[in-house]
Amino acid sequence: MTGWTPDVSQMMIMSNGLVQGAGLGFLFVPLSAVTLGTLPPEQRTEGAGLYNLSRNIWFQRRHFGGD
């Protein structure tokens, strides 16, 4: 994407978004399964909440002015 110019086609942007979206699905679904797989079923809701909270904090720190 660093080589894109203002003349980039709409199809190129859409196909790039599709590839990135699929890649994130292939990354985060197994990561969540591994993370929550060791918890008993009654604690998975709380575990998912903490997992998503930690991921959101990391994202904000990484993309909005952290280390």
Secondary structure, 3 states (H helix, E strand, C coil): CCCCCCCCCHHHHHHHHHHHHHHHHHHHHHHHHHHHCCCCHHHHHHHHHHHHHHHHHHHHHHHCCCC
